[in-house]
Amino acid sequence: MSQVESPPMNSHADALLTKIANTTAVVGVFGLGYVGLPFAVEKAKVGFKVLGFDRSEPRVAEVNRGESYILDVASEELKPLVDQGLIHATTDFSRIPECDVIVVAVPTPLTKNLTPDLQYVEAVSREVAKYLRPGQLVSLESTTYPGTTREVMQPILEQSGLQAENEFFLAHSPERVDPGNQRYTTKNTNKVVGGVGPDSLQVAEAFYQRTIDHVVTVSSADAAELVKVFENTFRAVNIALVNEIALLCDKMGLNVWEVLSAAHTKPFGIMPFFPGPGVGGHCIPLDPHYLEWKAREYNFATRFIALAGEVNRSMPRFVVEKAQRILNESGKALHGSKILILGMAYKRDIADWRESPSLEIFEMLQHAGVEVTYHDIFAPEIEIHGTWYKGVDLTDEAVKSSDLVIITTDHTSVDYQHIVDLAPAVFDTRNATKSVTDENKKVVLL
Ligand SMILES: NC(=O)c1ccc[n+]([C@@H]2O[C@H](COP(=O)([O-])OP(=O)(O)OC[C@H]3O[C@@H](n4cnc5c(N)ncnc54)[C@H](O)[C@@H]3O)[C@@H](O)[C@H]2O)c1
């Protein structure tokens, strides 16, 4: 009796390319967070059926009700896609075989010792390996160090008995979403893709080309991983540079904002970066450490990363020290004073307060004996080391009764003129008050 022969190499790729071209490929998205949910919507909008996997039951239930918990995705956009059956969410990983493409967008945090914590990527890889079938494409979108897809994911996935490139395809395509950015969305932001081999690259490129205006291919998954970590390191280093200039300007009695804005008038050779109370979010404070850790394997010290981390991490303490100086000048002590922090999100007009420097400032002020409160319409409640705090309403009384208002995030919803008119003193770490009339010289800039 003749045995059924396994299909020749590339036939799986051909079949998948056809499904991608005629939009019949089912797309599985693992991790329905800041990255995964907008991605699911983008794919469903062009007609792909999307199955969203998340281990959080409440998130899955919200998606299936058509309710979005991510600022960049409107429920009005999500609900019709759910109603048409184009997006469905589940916690049931045994549905993996239904997918033709599996996109992984789970967190990649750091451990307490600032080393990569790949537990989520590994957990998803193990789940996928249990159900992997020939002809599927797995694409990792989480930010990580070069080598993760090939050295960590591939061996776990191959425990399924299937081989990458021959029976399934494996790629890395870093997500570049900039939460809150109205001009650059997933669709019009160039997307970098690298595969663990040529067939993986070909199918991954075809997949992303269906929804993204311009796909940039690189020669390996490792290169794609380094592209993303380099981009975030570039930001971290340049932000650290302007933060260092801000610290120097403070000593010299110069206005760093004036200096930078004049420097930015040079039409070439300079790029705007702004100082602030520190860096936050899931990317800039974390990703460079992924590279730093990996470089050690090559006995290579990434000195810029270490220095940038040091400068950026020093900013919250500088803010507290300068707040103390401001209070001293009006004869008040930090201890026993009332300080209102404006902004918990790590940047303007977004709801993400993960790793936000405002959290550290809040905590340091508390430890110094300050009666500290905060206001942020995007972050009504925050958690610091297991304790939850509620923000206060931005009432005239809340502003007037504070000894000092510290602007840590320049949300556009706040009337800064009104704050300056009412507050006894304002410490502005973002230059949010640049258009404000300050006759009584109440504002002190970073
Ligand atoms: N947030 C951003 O702006 C941004 C931008 C670019 C890249 N990234 C990268 O994208 C990745 C995801 O970040 P995010 O901000 O979307 O994270 P997130 O925390 O918003 O979402 C992650 C989701 O994954 C789910 N999850 C965790 N473990 C899981 C598992 N084993 N199986 C299924 N679901 C699981 C969580 O419940 C959560 O819903 C990270 O690597 C991050 O660095 C984030």
The ligand as a Tripos MOL2 file, in Angstrom:
@<TRIPOS>MOLECULE
LIG
   44    48     1     0     0
SMALL
NO_CHARGES

@<TRIPOS>ATOM
      1 N1          1.6960   49.7430   23.8070 N.am      1 LIG1
      2 C1          2.4380   50.1830   22.8310 C.2       1 LIG1
      3 O1          2.3680   51.3540   22.5130 O.2       1 LIG1
      4 C2          3.3770   49.2780   22.0540 C.ar      1 LIG1
      5 C3          3.9340   49.7560   20.8620 C.ar      1 LIG1
      6 C4          4.7690   48.9330   20.1340 C.ar      1 LIG1
      7 C5          5.0710   47.6610   20.6050 C.ar      1 LIG1
      8 N2          4.5430   47.2180   21.7910 N.ar      1 LIG1
      9 C6          4.8800   45.8710   22.2240 C.3       1 LIG1
     10 O2          3.7690   45.0190   21.9680 O.3       1 LIG1
     11 C7          3.6860   43.9980   22.9700 C.3       1 LIG1
     12 C8          2.3150   44.0290   23.6100 C.3       1 LIG1
     13 O3          2.1500   45.2660   24.2810 O.3       1 LIG1
     14 P1          0.7370   45.8540   24.6700 P.3       1 LIG1
     15 O4          1.0000   47.2680   25.0820 O.co2     1 LIG1
     16 O5         -0.2490   45.5820   23.5870 O.co2     1 LIG1
     17 O6          0.3840   44.9570   25.9510 O.3       1 LIG1
     18 P2         -1.0160   44.8950   26.7520 P.3       1 LIG1
     19 O7         -0.6560   44.5930   28.1540 O.co2     1 LIG1
     20 O8         -1.8350   46.0870   26.4280 O.co2     1 LIG1
     21 O9         -1.7710   43.6500   26.1090 O.3       1 LIG1
     22 C9         -1.2780   42.3660   26.1980 C.3       1 LIG1
     23 C10        -2.4570   41.4150   26.2370 C.3       1 LIG1
     24 O10        -1.9170   40.0970   26.2270 O.3       1 LIG1
     25 C11        -2.7140   39.2920   27.0540 C.3       1 LIG1
     26 N3         -1.9670   38.0970   27.4140 N.ar      1 LIG1
     27 C12        -0.9440   37.9750   28.2820 C.ar      1 LIG1
     28 N4         -0.4970   36.7110   28.3070 N.ar      1 LIG1
     29 C13        -1.2340   36.0230   27.4190 C.ar      1 LIG1
     30 C14        -1.2410   34.6890   27.0050 C.ar      1 LIG1
     31 N5         -0.3820   33.7970   27.4970 N.pl3     1 LIG1
     32 N6         -2.1460   34.3320   26.0760 N.ar      1 LIG1
     33 C15        -3.0160   35.2230   25.5630 C.ar      1 LIG1
     34 N7         -3.0660   36.5060   25.9250 N.ar      1 LIG1
     35 C16        -2.1710   36.8990   26.8440 C.ar      1 LIG1
     36 C17        -3.0680   40.1930   28.2150 C.3       1 LIG1
     37 O11        -4.2110   39.7380   28.9130 O.3       1 LIG1
     38 C18        -3.3180   41.5170   27.4930 C.3       1 LIG1
     39 O12        -4.6760   41.6710   27.1100 O.3       1 LIG1
     40 C19         4.8370   44.2810   23.9330 C.3       1 LIG1
     41 O13         5.9450   43.5180   23.5580 O.3       1 LIG1
     42 C20         5.1380   45.7380   23.7170 C.3       1 LIG1
     43 O14         6.4620   46.0690   24.0220 O.3       1 LIG1
     44 C21         3.6810   47.9970   22.5130 C.ar      1 LIG1
@<TRIPOS>BOND
     1     1     2 1
     2     2     3 2
     3     2     4 1
     4     4     5 ar
     5     4    44 ar
     6     5     6 ar
     7     6     7 ar
     8     7     8 ar
     9     8     9 1
    10     8    44 ar
    11     9    10 1
    12     9    42 1
    13    10    11 1
    14    11    12 1
    15    11    40 1
    16    12    13 1
    17    13    14 1
    18    14    15 2
    19    14    16 1
    20    14    17 1
    21    17    18 1
    22    18    19 2
    23    18    20 1
    24    18    21 1
    25    21    22 1
    26    22    23 1
    27    23    24 1
    28    23    38 1
    29    24    25 1
    30    25    26 1
    31    25    36 1
    32    26    27 ar
    33    26    35 ar
    34    27    28 ar
    35    28    29 ar
    36    29    30 ar
    37    29    35 ar
    38    30    31 1
    39    30    32 ar
    40    32    33 ar
    41    33    34 ar
    42    34    35 ar
    43    36    37 1
    44    36    38 1
    45    38    39 1
    46    40    41 1
    47    40    42 1
    48    42    43 1
@<TRIPOS>SUBSTRUCTURE
     1 LIG1         1 GROUP 0 **** ****
